[in-house]
Amino acid sequence: MIEQIKQVIDNLNGYGFSVLTLVLGVLEFSFGLYKKRWNKNEKWVDIACFTIPKLVVRPLVAYYSLLVLPALLPALKNTFDWVPFLWGCAIIAVADDLTQYWYHRLHHQVPWLWRFHRTHHSASYMGMAMASRQNIIYTLFFSQTYLTAALVYLGLGIPALVVKGIKGTITTLAHSSIPWDKPFYQYKVLHPLAWILERTISTPATHHAHHAATTDDGVGYYKGNFGNMFFWWDVIFGTAHISRQYPKAYGISHYGGDQWYAQLAWPIFKSKVEGSELAADGPMVKDDVPLQPHQLYRPDPLAKAEAEQPVAEFQLQPVKV
């Protein structure tokens, strides 16, 4: 029975997630998400960040799991295989996501770490490809990756597969340009469910705020909303900002189009953009600059008729939770 469950989960993680990514990608392109913002350089950033970690990081983690852990902890293999399935899922989910919350948060709050995470915020658009748009060194040192690998070695392999599938789905949907959470804010009957949903998992409204180019409008909040799968970490640790609106501008206000290879592998490769944070003589953190009209972006591809109007139907006051 366990082997049958594992086979089903493997298929869902493989084919199911691939189908979801394909469908989201087709929808985003169909609605003109990227338009002129996805130039050749940005395409290379997204494609390189999506593929290279799978060719580098995963083999390294496999090596760590198969060779290093048995050598370091030979007597502890499958120590936790007695843990019930649901408890195993809970252990993996909390350990993985809480670790990532702090890893993510530190890369925003510690100046010298910011440049390793900057690639994830440089795009002026949101889309499912953004979920994997990361500097390779930031990805390589994902602390939760190694923690989860250790828990799998200790016997929580099947729960880890389940959590991986659920987390991958939530983070991809949170980065997507499709505002699937919008109906929860529009219809009063769904407001109680919206209150629970937005404080439990990352949604487009809360996570898009984290990718906003400014915090001056009461919607964007890149200084918080660090949660990946669970948003409740932000609620617990006081970094939550809920406005039920979507930013009108994404990315970094002073972004100058750093070369894809610099964004993928800084500091191994440096940017040629003068004054960039990724340049050889660049600052650790560069101050924001006022946004220009051409930097404003309507993120909702399903509301073309409202393209010149702000979302007024559910403009609630932002709340710091």
N, C-alpha and C positions, 0 to 999 in steps of 0.2 A: 504493500500500500504506500509506504513512504517513497519508494522508488517511482511509483506512478505519479504521486503528487509532485515530486521533484521534476519529472519529465514534463508535466503540464506547466509548471512554473517556468521551467527553462524555455518552453515554447512561447509563453506569454511575454517573458522578458526579451526574447529575441524577435519573434515575428510581431507580437502585439505592439511593442513599443516602436518598432520600425514603421508599422502601419500608421500609428498615431502621428509620428514625426512626418511621414509622407503626406498625410491628409492635411495637417496644419500647414506644412510648407506650400502645398497646392493652393489652399485657401488664402494664405497670406499673399502669394504672388498674384492670385486672381483678383484680389481686392486692391492691388497696386501698392502694397505696403512699402516696398523699398524705393520705388520710383527712381529719382535721380540720386538718391542718397547712397545707393549701393553701387559705388563706382568700382573700378578694377581693384584698387588697393583694398577696399573694405571687403570685397569678395574673397580676396586672398587671405585676409585676416581671419574671416569666419571659417573658411574651408580648412586652412592650416590648423586652426585651434580645434576644429571638430575632428580631424583625422589623425594628426601627429600624436596627441596624447594616447590615442587608442593603440598606436604602434609602439609607443615608448613606455608610457606609465603602466599600462596593464601588464606587459611582460615583466616589468620590474616588480610589480606587486605580486605577480604569480611566483617569481623567483623568491621573493621575501617569504611568501606563504609556504612554498614547497620545500625550500632548502634552509632558510635562516631560522624560521620558527621551530622546526623539528630539532635543529642543532641547539637552539637556546633553551627550549622547553620540551625536551623529549618525553617527560613523564606526564605532561598536561594535555596531550592530544585527546580530543573528544571528552574532556572533563565535564563539559556542560551538556552532553547529549541527553541527559535525563530531564532537562528543563522542558516543560510543556511548550507546545508550538506557539501559542499566543503570548506566553511570557517571553519566549525567545524573540518574537517579533518586537515586543515592547522594549526589551533590553537593547536590541540592535538599533531600533528607531531613536531611542533617547540618546544612546551613546554616540551614534553617528551624527545626528542632527545638532545636538547640543555642542559637540566638539566643533562642528563646522560653523555654528553661530559665532563662537568666540574666535575662531580662526579668521572668519570673514570680518568680524568687528575690529579686531586688532589691525587688520590691513587698511582700515579706514582711519583709525585713531592714532596709530603709531606712524609718524611721518616717513621714516626710512623704509617702511613696509609698503606704503601706498603704491609705489611705482610697479610692484609685482602684481598688483590687482587692477591697475589703471586700465589695462586692455579691456576688461569686462565692462567698463563704463564709457569707453571712447566713442562708441557708435551713436549716431544721432537718430537712431530708430530702435524700435523694440521688435523682437521676433523670436521664434523658437530657436534659431541659431545662436541667440545670445546666451543661452543656458551653458554652452560649452566654450564661449569666447573668453579664454583665459591665457595668461602668460604661462608658458610651459613649466617654469620653475615654481610658480604659484600652485600649479596642478600637481607637480611632482612631490611637493611637500604637504599636500592635503593630509593633515593629521588624522582625520576621521577615516581615510582610506586604509591606513595601516592598523588603526584600532579595529575596524570592522574585519580586516583580514585576520587579525589575532583572534577575534571572537568566532570567526568561521573555523579556524584551526581548533578552537576549544569545543567545537561541536554544534555551532549555531548556523550551519550552512544554509539549510532550507529557509529559516526565518530571514536570513540575510538576503536571499534571492527575492523573497516577497517584498521586503522593505525597499530593496533597490528598485523594483518595478513601480511601487506606489510613489516613492520619492521622485523618481525620474519623471513620472507623469505629472505630478504636482508642480515641480520646478519648470518643466517645459511649458505647461499651461500658464504659469504665472509670468513667464517671459513673453509669451505669445502676444501678438498685437490684437488678437481677437478678444474683445471684452466680455467674456462669457459670464462674468459676475454682475454685469450691468443690470439685468432684470431683477436681481435681488434688491437693488437700491431703488428701482423705479416703482415697483409694486408694493404697496403698503402691507399687503398680506404676507409678503416674504421678508419684511424687515426683521422680525425676531430670528429667522433663520440666517439672515445676513449678519446680524450681530454676532451670532455664534461662529459662522463660517469665517469671517474676516479676522477673528481673534484666535482661530485654530490653525488655519493653513495660510500659506502665501497665496494671494489672489492677484489678478492683474492690477487692480486699483492700489493695493498696498505695495506690491513689488515694483510697479512702474514708478511709484513715487520715489523709490530708492534710486532709480536710474534717471531721475529728472536732472536737467541742466542747472536748475536754480532752486533755492528754497524760499525765494522772496514772495511767492504767490500763495502761500498757505497750502499748496498741494504737494509740491516736490519736497522730498526729505531724504537726501542722500546721506545725512548724518545719523540715520537710524533705519528701521525696517530691514534689519540684517537677516531675519529668518529665511531659511531655504524651504524646507518642507513645512515645519511648524512655525506659525507666527507667534505662538504663545510665548516663545523665548523673549521676544521684544516686549510683550505685555509684562512679563515677570521682571525683566531687567530694566524697564523704563525707557526703552528706545523705540516704542511704537508710535506711529502717527497715522491716523485714519481720517481721510477726508471724503472717501467715496467718490472721488473725481480722478481724472487722468491728466498727467502733465501735458503741457502744450509744447514742451521742448525736452529732448533727451540728450544724454551724453555729457561732454565736458565743454564748458563755455569757451575755453581757450584752445580747444583741440585744433591742431593744424594738419591733420592727416599724416601722422607718423607712418613710416614704411612698415609693411606687414611683418617683415622679419624682425624689426625692432620691437614691435608689439608682441610678437610670439616669444622672443628669446632675449629681451633685455635682462641683465646688462651684458650678455655675451655679444649682442649686436646693438649698436647705438642708433638713435634716430638722427637723420640729417636735417630735421626741422629746427631752425635756430630758436633757442629759448624754450624748447620742449622739455618736459620733465624726463624724457627718455634720451635726450641729447647728452653728449659727452660732458658738457659743462652745465647741464640743466639743473634747475632747482629741485629739491625733493618734493615740494608741494608748491604749485603755482596758484596765485590768487585768481578767483573767478573774475570774469569781465562781463559787463552788461550785455544781455542778449540782443541781437539784431533781429528785425522783422523776418528775414529769410531763415533764421534759425528756428522759428516757431513751426510746430508740426502738429497736424491733426491726427492723433494716434488711432482713431476709431474708424477702420475701413468699412464698417457696416452702416455708417451714418453719413453718407455722402451728401444727403440733402441738407444736413446740418453743418456742413463743412465750414461755413463762415460764421457760425454762431457758437457761443460757449454752451457747455452742458449746464442748463439751468434747472432741469427737471428734478435733479436730486443734489443740488449744491448745498450740502450740509456744512456746518461749521467744522473745521478740522478739530480733532480732539487728541490731545496727548494722553495716552492711556497710562 
